[in-house]
Amino acid sequence: MKISKKRVVLFLLFIFPLMFYLVLSTGINNFGKLPVVTKSVMDVSLIDTTKQVSLDQKISIVCFLGNDIKGIQGGVFNLNQKIYKPFYGFKNFQLVAVYPIAQAAEVALLKKEIGNFTNMVKWKFVAANEEEITLFHESFQTGTPLNNLHSQNAFLIDKEINLRGRLTDEDSFEGKLYGYNMNSVSELNKKMKDDVKVVLAEYRLALKKNDADREI
């Protein structure tokens, strides 16, 4: 049986857009989201004396530099190359580095070294005292304290200021992965990069759904 041109036109104008919306909605509802491992961590704006850096409505990578800036440079450079550079072009993405006020001079040198081969537009540096840094990190509820105000892990925070990670990670204690080891290029490549992509995709799909809802 031949299909008339009129029916083809009707299909393209009315039925196809409806089918597309239904498929899109189903895809969003069934999309595998990255788990929240800690809800509502402290906003870094509460310890930022400049009041210019916030986690709210940002997809943030947070790291703690500690008191030995030279000793942790390797991990920071790994994070910059493997995570910051591939994603800094995305809207609302940022990398937040928290450090002790006393290390301001060393951090200035670190920023200069990174800036020699990186666009630093999405790097945010927050100086705070020991008590503030400890309190901020404790809000992540990782069960592992800072070492000399430093953590070898980088943390992924979503727009609602929740800590994202994994609940069934075979390499982590009790399966929970709170952060990603900056000293491990393999972990940054195989785990963190994939997880950042998932979070970005979540918000992108949610935005598409909202746009589709407005058009109907």
C-alpha positions as CSV (number, residue, x, y, z in Angstrom):
1,M,0.0,0.0,0.0
2,K,1.4,3.3,-1.0
3,I,1.7,6.1,1.6
4,S,0.4,9.4,0.3
5,K,2.5,12.6,0.5
6,K,-0.2,14.1,2.8
7,R,0.3,11.3,5.4
8,V,4.1,11.7,5.2
9,V,3.8,15.5,5.8
10,L,1.4,14.9,8.8
11,F,3.8,12.4,10.3
12,L,6.7,14.7,10.0
13,L,4.8,17.7,11.4
14,F,2.9,16.1,14.3
15,I,3.7,12.5,15.1
16,F,7.5,12.5,14.7
17,P,8.1,15.4,17.2
18,L,5.8,13.7,19.7
19,M,7.8,10.4,19.4
20,F,11.1,12.3,19.7
21,Y,9.9,13.9,22.9
22,L,8.8,10.6,24.4
23,V,12.1,9.0,23.5
24,L,14.0,11.9,25.0
25,S,11.9,11.9,28.2
26,T,12.4,8.1,28.6
27,G,16.2,8.5,28.1
28,I,16.4,11.2,30.8
29,N,14.4,9.2,33.3
30,N,16.4,6.1,32.8
31,F,19.8,7.8,32.6
32,G,22.4,6.3,34.9
33,K,23.3,9.2,37.3
34,L,26.4,9.4,39.3
35,P,25.6,8.7,43.0
36,V,25.6,11.4,45.7
37,V,27.9,10.1,48.4
38,T,27.5,13.2,50.7
39,K,24.6,15.6,50.6
40,S,25.0,19.3,51.1
41,V,28.7,19.8,51.8
42,M,29.8,23.2,53.0
43,D,30.0,25.9,50.3
44,V,33.6,27.1,49.9
45,S,32.2,30.7,49.9
46,L,32.0,30.4,53.7
47,I,35.8,30.3,54.1
48,D,36.7,32.4,51.1
49,T,37.6,35.8,52.4
50,T,37.2,37.4,48.9
51,K,33.6,36.1,48.7
52,Q,34.3,35.5,45.0
53,V,34.3,31.7,44.8
54,S,31.2,29.6,45.4
55,L,30.2,25.9,44.7
56,D,26.6,26.9,44.2
57,Q,25.3,26.2,40.6
58,K,28.8,25.1,39.6
59,I,30.3,21.8,38.6
60,S,33.4,21.9,40.7
61,I,36.6,19.9,41.2
62,V,37.9,20.6,44.7
63,C,41.4,19.9,45.9
64,F,43.4,20.6,49.1
65,L,46.9,21.8,48.5
66,G,48.2,21.6,52.1
67,N,51.5,23.0,53.5
68,D,53.9,21.3,51.2
69,I,53.1,22.9,47.9
70,K,56.3,21.7,46.1
71,G,55.8,18.1,47.3
72,I,52.3,17.9,45.8
73,Q,52.9,19.6,42.5
74,G,52.9,16.3,40.5
75,G,49.4,15.5,41.5
76,V,48.2,19.0,40.8
77,F,49.8,18.9,37.3
78,N,48.1,15.5,36.7
79,L,44.7,17.0,37.7
80,N,45.3,20.0,35.4
81,Q,46.2,17.9,32.4
82,K,43.8,15.0,32.7
83,I,40.7,16.7,34.1
84,Y,40.9,20.5,34.0
85,K,42.0,20.9,30.4
86,P,39.4,18.6,28.8
87,F,36.5,20.2,30.7
88,Y,37.3,23.9,31.4
89,G,35.5,25.0,28.3
90,F,32.2,23.7,29.7
91,K,29.8,26.4,31.2
92,N,29.8,26.5,35.0
93,F,32.8,24.2,35.3
94,Q,35.5,25.2,37.8
95,L,38.5,23.8,39.7
96,V,38.8,25.1,43.2
97,A,42.2,24.8,45.1
98,V,42.1,25.4,48.8
99,Y,45.3,26.2,50.6
100,P,46.6,27.6,53.9
101,I,47.1,31.4,54.0
102,A,50.8,30.9,55.0
103,Q,51.5,29.2,51.7
104,A,50.4,32.2,49.5
105,A,53.9,32.8,48.1
106,E,54.4,29.1,47.1
107,V,50.9,29.0,45.6
108,A,51.7,32.1,43.5
109,L,54.7,30.2,42.0
110,L,52.5,27.1,41.4
111,K,49.9,29.3,39.6
112,K,52.6,30.8,37.5
113,E,54.0,27.3,36.5
114,I,50.6,26.0,35.6
115,G,49.8,29.2,33.7
116,N,52.8,28.7,31.4
117,F,50.9,26.0,29.6
118,T,47.2,26.4,30.7
119,N,44.4,28.9,30.4
120,M,43.7,29.5,34.0
121,V,40.3,31.1,33.6
122,K,38.4,28.3,35.5
123,W,41.1,27.8,38.2
124,K,39.9,29.3,41.5
125,F,42.3,29.6,44.5
126,V,40.9,30.0,48.0
127,A,43.2,30.8,51.0
128,A,41.9,30.0,54.5
129,N,43.2,29.2,58.0
130,E,43.8,25.7,59.3
131,E,40.5,25.5,61.2
132,E,38.4,26.6,58.2
133,I,40.1,24.2,55.8
134,T,39.6,21.3,58.2
135,L,36.0,22.2,58.8
136,F,35.4,22.5,55.0
137,H,36.9,19.1,54.3
138,E,35.1,17.4,57.2
139,S,31.8,18.4,55.6
140,F,32.6,16.0,52.8
141,Q,32.3,13.1,55.4
142,T,35.0,11.0,53.7
143,G,36.1,9.3,56.9
144,T,39.7,10.2,56.0
145,P,41.3,13.3,57.6
146,L,43.6,15.7,55.8
147,N,47.3,15.1,56.1
148,N,49.1,18.4,56.8
149,L,46.0,20.1,55.3
150,H,46.5,18.2,52.1
151,S,44.5,15.4,50.5
152,Q,45.8,13.3,47.6
153,N,42.2,13.1,46.4
154,A,40.3,15.6,44.2
155,F,36.6,15.8,44.8
156,L,33.6,16.2,42.4
157,I,30.9,18.6,43.6
158,D,27.6,19.1,41.7
159,K,25.5,22.3,41.2
160,E,23.5,21.5,44.3
161,I,26.7,21.3,46.4
162,N,26.5,17.5,46.8
163,L,29.7,15.4,46.7
164,R,29.4,12.9,43.9
165,G,31.3,9.6,43.7
166,R,30.8,5.8,43.5
167,L,28.9,3.5,45.8
168,T,30.2,0.2,44.3
169,D,33.8,0.9,43.5
170,E,35.9,-2.3,43.6
171,D,39.1,-0.5,44.6
172,S,37.6,1.4,47.6
173,F,36.8,0.5,51.2
174,E,33.2,-0.7,51.4
175,G,32.8,0.2,47.8
176,K,32.5,3.9,48.4
177,L,34.7,6.2,46.3
178,Y,34.6,9.8,47.7
179,G,37.5,11.3,45.8
180,Y,40.0,10.5,43.0
181,N,43.7,10.1,43.6
182,M,45.5,12.9,41.8
183,N,48.8,10.9,41.9
184,S,47.2,8.2,39.8
185,V,47.0,9.1,36.1
186,S,45.1,5.8,35.6
187,E,42.4,6.7,38.1
188,L,42.0,10.2,36.7
189,N,41.7,8.8,33.2
190,K,39.5,5.8,33.9
191,K,37.4,6.9,36.7
192,M,37.3,10.7,37.3
193,K,37.1,11.7,33.7
194,D,34.2,9.3,33.1
195,D,32.4,10.5,36.2
196,V,32.8,14.2,35.2
197,K,31.3,13.3,31.8
198,V,28.3,11.6,33.5
199,V,27.6,14.7,35.7
200,L,27.9,17.0,32.7
201,A,25.6,14.8,30.7
202,E,23.0,14.8,33.6
203,Y,22.7,18.6,33.5
204,R,22.7,18.7,29.7
205,L,19.9,16.1,29.4
206,A,17.9,17.9,32.1
207,L,18.3,21.2,30.2
208,K,17.1,19.5,27.0
209,K,14.1,18.1,28.8
210,N,13.2,21.5,30.2
211,D,13.5,23.0,26.7
212,A,11.2,20.2,25.3
213,D,8.6,20.8,28.0
214,R,8.5,24.5,27.2
215,E,8.0,23.8,23.5
216,I,5.0,21.4,24.0
